[in-house]
Every structure is written in C-alpha cells, then in structure tokens.
Amino acid sequence: MPLVAAAVCPHPPLIVPELAGAAAPELADLRAACAAAVTALYAVGVRTVVLVGSGEHTAELEPPYQGSFTPWGLPRTVRLGPGEGAGGLPLSLLVGAWLVDRVGPPTPTAWRMVSVAPDEPVDRCAAVGAGLVEAGRAADEPWALLVLGDGSACHGPKAPGYDDPRAGAYDEGVARALAGADVDALLGLDPVVSAELKAAGRAAWQVLAGAVRTAGGDWHGELRHHTQPYGVGYLVASWTRTAGRVR
C-alpha cells in the first residue's frame, strides 16, 4: 500500500509544557500546529506511522519504543506501542513519540521508528526514504511519515549556534519547499551548509524527499507554522498525496 501522507514537526524539548515551565505559553501555537499536523495523518486513514528523526546512527529501531525526558529535567517516560523495557530514544524520536501520544490515534495504529545520522550524505538519506516505500508495499493499509527536525539554530546572537546571516534565507528556502511539497528543493539542501547552520532537520527532511520521490504521485504541501523562538527555526508542515500513479 502507498505512502499517502507526511507530517513535519520540530523536536525542541521545550515543546513539552512541563519542561517549558513559565515559558510554556510562548510555544502554544507551535504545539497546536504540531497537533494539527499529526491529526491530519489519521484523517486520511493511515494505520501505520513511521517516525523519522536525527539520531547517532542511521538505523531502524527495534521496539519497545520507549524513552524518558529525565536528561532534560523531567522524569517522564513516553512509550508507543506494546511492550516495556529499558528503551532509549534520541531526542527527535522522543519528542515525536510525545507528540503522537499527546494527540492519541483514533484507531489502533502501528509504529515504526527510524533514526538517521546528522552527517548522512544526501543520496543515503534519499535511499533510506526509498527503502521505507519499498517496505511499505508489503503492508495491508496506507501509511504515513512523521518527520522530526529543527531548522537553523543560528538566528541571532542569543541563538544556540550564535548568529549567522545565512540562517534566514536557509529556513525560508526550507519553508517554501515544505509549503510546495518540493522534493528537489529538499534534496538540494547542502549537508555542509546545513551543519554550519546547525539545521538538525536536514537529513530527516531528505529521507522524506526520497520517500515521496519513490512513491510517486502528486502531492500537496501546507506550511502550518514557521517561527524562530530562542534563535532556532521551527517549521511544521503537512504533505498529502492527492493523485497520480503509485510506483
């Protein structure tokens, strides 16, 4: 069955209200946009969601999908799907798990998780996405991607990566690509420049692009949110397959 939808969300730990504390209201719009993007996946009838985010290594993770925000100061465990164990998720997938757990699927949903190394070359990222599509053809139901990644962390002198005048144009380009479901633009992101701008989402976005290119068909993009609080670019988007041949 085909890949039919994707959601793109950032993964700052402060998106969790209990971690943000008094600053929680500042990210209320971001939380709402992420919730809407995740909800939109279920609206098109998917029963399997594959979470993709930056991690130490490129690999598909094995269940149980469990992690904790304890390293960020919140003793809270998040788990997707059945099973219990020590677990351990990279921040990107931990936040992704929190997002889908917060929304709550309307029907039983199967989960998969894929981590992608931040320095993975473009062609390898695209190949990971293509492999997900090939594997998805064996499924009995349509499936979707939830892609976790931040934009540049160099928006201003107080940003985590300090100030880089290229950050604004970089994130604007990503925003246009997400709004237009522009696969070529995402695949055109330079890994070196992305690393210099501390754009944590580059590799995961290119997995998305590789998956959509392999799936084929016509896609509609919607940019739901684009801000730079705390000097980091946060982008939320929805992609939906509208028509065309499935490869």
BAPA-843993 format. One line per field, with one value per residue (C-alpha): chain; z, x, y; residue in one letter. Coordinates in Angstrom, 3 decimals, always signed. Layout:
N
ch <- [A | ...]
up <- [Z | ...]
east <- [X | ...]
north <- [Y | ...]
aa <- [a | ...]
# end
This chain:
247
ch <- [A | A | A | A | A | A | A | A | A | A | A | A | A | A | A | A | A | A | A | A | A | A | A | A | A | A | A | A | A | A | A | A | A | A | A | A | A | A | A | A | A | A | A | A | A | A | A | A | A | A | A | A | A | A | A | A | A | A | A | A | A | A | A | A | A | A | A | A | A | A | A | A | A | A | A | A | A | A | A | A | A | A | A | A | A | A | A | A | A | A | A | A | A | A | A | A | A | A | A | A | A | A | A | A | A | A | A | A | A | A | A | A | A | A | A | A | A | A | A | A | A | A | A | A | A | A | A | A | A | A | A | A | A | A | A | A | A | A | A | A | A | A | A | A | A | A | A | A | A | A | A | A | A | A | A | A | A | A | A | A | A | A | A | A | A | A | A | A | A | A | A | A | A | A | A | A | A | A | A | A | A | A | A | A | A | A | A | A | A | A | A | A | A | A | A | A | A | A | A | A | A | A | A | A | A | A | A | A | A | A | A | A | A | A | A | A | A | A | A | A | A | A | A | A | A | A | A | A | A | A | A | A | A | A | A | A | A | A | A | A | A | A | A | A | A | A | A]
up <- [+0.000 | -0.713 | +1.335 | +1.444 | +3.896 | +5.940 | +8.812 | +9.555 | +13.102 | +15.102 | +18.208 | +20.899 | +24.397 | +25.475 | +23.389 | +26.436 | +28.693 | +31.920 | +30.668 | +29.427 | +32.751 | +32.742 | +29.072 | +28.035 | +26.596 | +24.195 | +22.304 | +22.456 | +18.746 | +17.877 | +19.930 | +18.261 | +14.789 | +15.559 | +16.942 | +13.784 | +11.560 | +13.426 | +13.469 | +9.692 | +9.260 | +10.838 | +8.797 | +5.600 | +7.122 | +7.845 | +10.278 | +10.289 | +11.068 | +10.609 | +12.746 | +11.276 | +13.163 | +13.814 | +15.873 | +16.487 | +13.801 | +10.753 | +11.633 | +12.138 | +15.865 | +17.480 | +19.925 | +22.660 | +21.631 | +24.995 | +26.244 | +29.038 | +29.360 | +32.533 | +30.893 | +30.228 | +33.791 | +33.581 | +34.977 | +32.438 | +30.299 | +26.875 | +25.191 | +21.842 | +21.156 | +23.266 | +25.314 | +28.089 | +28.592 | +29.318 | +25.895 | +24.948 | +22.124 | +20.597 | +21.371 | +17.933 | +18.218 | +21.902 | +21.067 | +18.137 | +20.468 | +22.876 | +20.047 | +18.828 | +22.383 | +23.158 | +20.169 | +20.571 | +17.444 | +16.855 | +15.944 | +16.646 | +14.972 | +14.241 | +14.756 | +13.337 | +14.175 | +12.065 | +13.200 | +10.637 | +11.364 | +11.096 | +8.707 | +6.395 | +2.716 | +0.599 | -1.552 | +1.509 | +3.101 | -0.115 | -0.230 | +3.317 | +2.274 | -0.859 | +1.246 | +3.511 | +0.497 | -0.842 | +2.546 | +2.805 | -0.291 | +1.727 | +4.181 | +4.041 | +4.648 | +3.646 | +5.815 | +6.689 | +7.828 | +10.848 | +10.211 | +13.116 | +12.526 | +13.520 | +11.182 | +11.667 | +15.226 | +14.172 | +14.228 | +16.209 | +18.750 | +21.507 | +19.365 | +20.345 | +17.258 | +17.611 | +14.665 | +11.021 | +8.342 | +6.137 | +8.615 | +7.496 | +3.813 | +4.612 | +6.669 | +4.203 | +1.499 | +3.624 | +4.372 | +0.656 | -0.050 | +2.671 | +1.565 | -2.026 | -1.359 | -3.336 | -3.248 | -5.385 | -3.134 | -0.033 | -1.769 | -2.792 | +0.796 | +1.239 | +4.154 | +4.888 | +4.956 | +6.953 | +9.541 | +9.740 | +10.381 | +12.863 | +10.975 | +12.727 | +10.320 | +7.075 | +6.964 | +8.065 | +5.522 | +2.804 | +3.908 | +3.398 | -0.042 | -1.042 | +0.112 | -1.746 | -4.919 | -4.871 | -4.026 | -6.978 | -7.477 | -6.953 | -3.522 | -1.778 | +0.836 | +3.618 | +5.863 | +9.233 | +11.309 | +10.886 | +13.719 | +15.288 | +19.069 | +21.027 | +17.799 | +16.320 | +13.255 | +13.949 | +10.905 | +10.834 | +7.614 | +6.183 | +2.900 | +1.367 | -1.714 | -3.920 | -7.174 | -9.731 | -10.284 | -7.343 | -8.284]
east <- [+0.000 | +1.205 | +2.692 | -0.208 | +0.745 | +3.526 | +3.832 | +6.926 | +7.467 | +10.426 | +11.745 | +12.689 | +12.346 | +10.654 | +7.635 | +6.676 | +4.842 | +6.196 | +9.730 | +8.989 | +7.568 | +6.624 | +7.649 | +5.099 | +2.593 | +5.270 | +5.147 | +1.383 | +0.948 | +3.743 | +2.138 | -1.217 | +0.333 | +2.115 | -1.089 | -2.946 | -0.231 | -0.310 | -4.107 | -4.114 | -2.268 | -5.141 | -7.687 | -6.533 | -6.978 | -3.438 | -2.896 | +0.908 | +3.086 | +6.850 | +8.711 | +11.992 | +14.419 | +18.050 | +19.986 | +23.533 | +23.326 | +21.176 | +19.058 | +15.542 | +14.954 | +13.523 | +10.606 | +9.799 | +9.678 | +10.274 | +12.253 | +12.417 | +12.798 | +14.832 | +18.074 | +16.247 | +14.977 | +11.577 | +11.183 | +8.561 | +8.556 | +6.902 | +6.082 | +4.496 | +3.000 | +3.101 | +5.979 | +8.111 | +11.831 | +14.730 | +14.326 | +16.051 | +15.198 | +17.109 | +15.565 | +13.962 | +12.056 | +11.313 | +9.562 | +7.836 | +6.550 | +5.327 | +3.501 | +1.615 | +0.900 | -0.455 | -2.800 | -3.860 | -4.740 | -8.477 | -7.910 | -5.218 | -2.017 | +1.240 | +4.505 | +7.991 | +10.970 | +13.996 | +16.963 | +19.205 | +22.723 | +23.033 | +26.016 | +24.403 | +25.023 | +22.095 | +21.976 | +21.973 | +19.117 | +17.115 | +17.862 | +16.563 | +13.310 | +13.080 | +13.630 | +10.755 | +8.462 | +9.615 | +8.987 | +5.618 | +4.349 | +4.064 | +1.672 | -2.073 | -3.009 | -1.832 | +0.884 | +2.408 | +5.616 | +6.154 | +9.428 | +11.123 | +13.649 | +14.589 | +15.697 | +18.794 | +19.887 | +21.730 | +19.029 | +20.620 | +23.430 | +21.494 | +20.846 | +22.461 | +24.678 | +25.184 | +24.351 | +24.793 | +23.365 | +22.602 | +20.128 | +17.116 | +17.464 | +18.141 | +14.984 | +12.908 | +14.030 | +13.023 | +9.685 | +8.984 | +9.954 | +7.645 | +4.794 | +5.134 | +5.953 | +9.131 | +11.205 | +14.014 | +14.469 | +14.807 | +17.264 | +19.216 | +19.994 | +23.756 | +24.884 | +27.921 | +25.980 | +23.206 | +25.738 | +27.305 | +23.856 | +23.073 | +19.926 | +19.132 | +16.336 | +18.323 | +18.862 | +15.314 | +13.799 | +15.825 | +14.536 | +11.047 | +12.031 | +13.454 | +10.319 | +7.954 | +10.045 | +9.947 | +6.234 | +5.361 | +2.026 | +1.008 | +1.499 | +0.015 | +2.020 | +0.814 | +3.098 | +1.369 | +3.967 | +7.294 | +8.919 | +12.369 | +11.864 | +15.076 | +17.031 | +16.015 | +13.824 | +10.702 | +8.738 | +5.539 | +4.041 | +1.659 | +2.070 | -0.776 | -0.724 | -3.553 | -3.389 | -1.148 | +0.482 | +1.904 | +5.207]
north <- [+0.000 | +3.521 | +6.289 | +8.745 | +11.493 | +13.053 | +15.486 | +17.567 | +18.848 | +20.213 | +18.487 | +21.034 | +19.575 | +22.826 | +21.821 | +19.753 | +22.223 | +20.742 | +21.357 | +24.860 | +25.964 | +29.634 | +29.868 | +27.241 | +29.774 | +31.035 | +27.736 | +27.205 | +27.957 | +25.538 | +22.757 | +23.411 | +23.287 | +20.014 | +18.514 | +19.533 | +18.024 | +14.706 | +14.657 | +15.190 | +11.884 | +10.000 | +11.962 | +10.226 | +6.782 | +5.640 | +2.790 | +2.768 | +5.794 | +5.743 | +8.294 | +9.581 | +11.796 | +12.575 | +10.060 | +8.920 | +6.236 | +5.535 | +2.521 | +1.278 | +0.973 | -2.107 | -1.949 | -1.254 | +2.398 | +3.987 | +6.946 | +9.478 | +13.237 | +12.760 | +14.020 | +17.304 | +17.610 | +15.912 | +12.368 | +11.409 | +8.275 | +8.124 | +4.833 | +3.994 | +0.609 | -2.543 | -3.850 | -2.476 | -2.297 | -0.013 | +1.561 | +4.754 | +7.151 | +10.062 | +13.443 | +13.770 | +10.482 | +11.024 | +14.300 | +12.583 | +9.882 | +12.569 | +14.343 | +11.286 | +10.147 | +13.609 | +13.582 | +9.957 | +7.940 | +7.425 | +3.753 | +1.157 | +2.294 | +0.502 | +2.363 | +2.174 | +4.384 | +5.257 | +7.313 | +8.996 | +10.227 | +14.021 | +13.738 | +11.178 | +12.092 | +13.240 | +10.110 | +7.881 | +9.856 | +9.546 | +5.826 | +5.378 | +7.048 | +4.907 | +1.790 | +2.714 | +2.965 | -0.390 | -1.999 | -0.281 | -2.033 | -5.217 | -3.573 | -4.077 | -0.452 | +3.037 | +4.514 | +7.885 | +9.550 | +11.781 | +13.621 | +15.383 | +18.139 | +21.700 | +24.456 | +26.581 | +27.305 | +30.469 | +33.159 | +35.967 | +36.439 | +34.638 | +31.550 | +28.227 | +28.460 | +32.196 | +34.463 | +33.521 | +35.840 | +32.834 | +31.356 | +33.376 | +32.533 | +28.887 | +28.437 | +30.449 | +28.046 | +25.070 | +26.713 | +27.189 | +23.593 | +22.290 | +24.537 | +23.354 | +19.680 | +20.379 | +17.208 | +18.608 | +21.633 | +19.462 | +17.151 | +20.241 | +21.241 | +21.202 | +18.989 | +21.170 | +24.427 | +22.740 | +21.589 | +25.048 | +26.499 | +23.719 | +22.699 | +19.418 | +18.532 | +18.343 | +14.572 | +13.682 | +16.095 | +14.395 | +10.988 | +12.427 | +13.699 | +10.321 | +8.543 | +10.859 | +10.741 | +6.951 | +6.787 | +8.994 | +10.690 | +14.299 | +15.850 | +18.865 | +20.722 | +23.017 | +25.056 | +25.250 | +27.088 | +28.879 | +30.825 | +31.280 | +31.435 | +31.174 | +31.603 | +28.222 | +27.717 | +25.664 | +24.510 | +22.463 | +21.149 | +18.585 | +16.731 | +14.742 | +12.559 | +13.745 | +11.743 | +10.136 | +6.803 | +4.896 | +3.302]
aa <- [m | p | l | v | a | a | a | v | c | p | h | p | p | l | i | v | p | e | l | a | g | a | a | a | p | e | l | a | d | l | r | a | a | c | a | a | a | v | t | a | l | y | a | v | g | v | r | t | v | v | l | v | g | s | g | e | h | t | a | e | l | e | p | p | y | q | g | s | f | t | p | w | g | l | p | r | t | v | r | l | g | p | g | e | g | a | g | g | l | p | l | s | l | l | v | g | a | w | l | v | d | r | v | g | p | p | t | p | t | a | w | r | m | v | s | v | a | p | d | e | p | v | d | r | c | a | a | v | g | a | g | l | v | e | a | g | r | a | a | d | e | p | w | a | l | l | v | l | g | d | g | s | a | c | h | g | p | k | a | p | g | y | d | d | p | r | a | g | a | y | d | e | g | v | a | r | a | l | a | g | a | d | v | d | a | l | l | g | l | d | p | v | v | s | a | e | l | k | a | a | g | r | a | a | w | q | v | l | a | g | a | v | r | t | a | g | g | d | w | h | g | e | l | r | h | h | t | q | p | y | g | v | g | y | l | v | a | s | w | t | r | t | a | g | r | v | r]
# end
